[in-house]
Amino acid sequence: MKLKERTEPMELLVLRHLKNRMELSAKDSFQLSSLEKGYAGEVMFDQMTENLAEERYIIDDLLLQVNNSFFSTG
């Protein structure tokens, strides 16, 4: 069960627009590529889990901390 629709991250949108207007630095180009691939993977995951037979809750957009390291789920 999807609780909310996935939206593109603001950083991804900004870098896409900047790429159309200027030449991005190598660092920004790499960041854009990483964000594009990450978002594509998230969309693919959403499509694969969309029609699961069992009822489940899939929670996106969590920021978790483990051993002083932060990571997000979406």
C-alpha contacts under 8 A as a table, 3 or more apart, distances in Angstrom:
res1	aa1	res2	aa2	distance
1	M	50	E	7.55
1	M	55	E	6.60
1	M	56	R	5.79
1	M	57	Y	5.32
1	M	58	I	6.86
2	K	5	E	7.10
2	K	50	E	7.82
2	K	57	Y	6.79
2	K	58	I	6.54
3	L	57	Y	7.55
3	L	58	I	7.65
3	L	59	I	7.60
6	R	43	V	7.85
8	E	12	L	6.80
8	E	13	L	6.97
8	E	39	Y	7.11
9	P	12	L	5.33
9	P	13	L	6.55
10	M	13	L	5.09
10	M	14	V	6.13
11	E	14	V	5.14
11	E	15	L	6.13
12	L	15	L	5.28
12	L	16	R	6.15
12	L	32	L	6.36
12	L	35	L	6.02
12	L	36	E	7.06
13	L	16	R	5.19
13	L	17	H	6.35
14	V	17	H	5.22
14	V	18	L	6.14
15	L	18	L	4.98
15	L	19	K	6.00
15	L	28	D	7.55
15	L	32	L	6.15
16	R	19	K	5.17
16	R	20	N	6.60
16	R	32	L	7.30
17	H	20	N	5.29
17	H	21	R	6.65
18	L	21	R	5.09
18	L	22	M	5.94
18	L	23	E	7.94
18	L	24	L	7.42
19	K	22	M	5.41
19	K	23	E	6.06
19	K	24	L	6.01
20	N	23	E	7.99
24	L	27	K	7.88
24	L	28	D	5.73
24	L	29	S	5.72
25	S	28	D	5.17
25	S	29	S	6.05
26	A	29	S	5.05
26	A	30	F	6.10
27	K	30	F	5.19
27	K	31	Q	6.19
28	D	31	Q	4.92
28	D	32	L	6.05
29	S	32	L	5.07
29	S	33	S	6.16
30	F	33	S	5.08
30	F	34	S	6.13
31	Q	34	S	5.07
31	Q	35	L	6.10
32	L	35	L	5.12
32	L	36	E	6.06
33	S	36	E	5.12
33	S	37	K	6.20
34	S	37	K	5.23
34	S	38	G	6.01
35	L	38	G	5.02
35	L	39	Y	5.99
36	E	39	Y	5.28
36	E	40	A	6.11
37	K	40	A	5.08
37	K	41	G	6.15
38	G	41	G	5.11
38	G	42	E	6.27
39	Y	42	E	5.01
39	Y	43	V	6.22
40	A	43	V	5.14
40	A	44	M	6.15
41	G	44	M	5.00
41	G	45	F	6.11
42	E	45	F	5.01
42	E	46	D	6.21
42	E	74	G	7.33
43	V	46	D	5.01
43	V	47	Q	6.28
44	M	47	Q	5.09
44	M	48	M	6.23
45	F	48	M	5.11
45	F	49	T	6.18
46	D	49	T	5.29
46	D	50	E	5.83
47	Q	50	E	5.15
47	Q	51	N	7.90
48	M	51	N	7.16
48	M	52	L	8.00
49	T	52	L	5.55
52	L	55	E	7.19
52	L	56	R	7.98
59	I	62	L	7.37
59	I	73	T	7.99
60	D	73	T	5.68
60	D	74	G	5.02
61	D	72	S	6.48
61	D	73	T	5.46
61	D	74	G	4.45
62	L	72	S	5.31
62	L	73	T	5.20
62	L	74	G	6.65
63	L	70	F	6.73
63	L	71	F	5.73
63	L	72	S	4.30
63	L	73	T	6.64
64	L	70	F	5.57
64	L	71	F	5.40
64	L	72	S	5.96
64	L	73	T	7.91
65	Q	68	N	6.06
65	Q	69	S	5.40
65	Q	70	F	4.40
65	Q	71	F	6.45
66	V	69	S	5.26
66	V	70	F	6.50
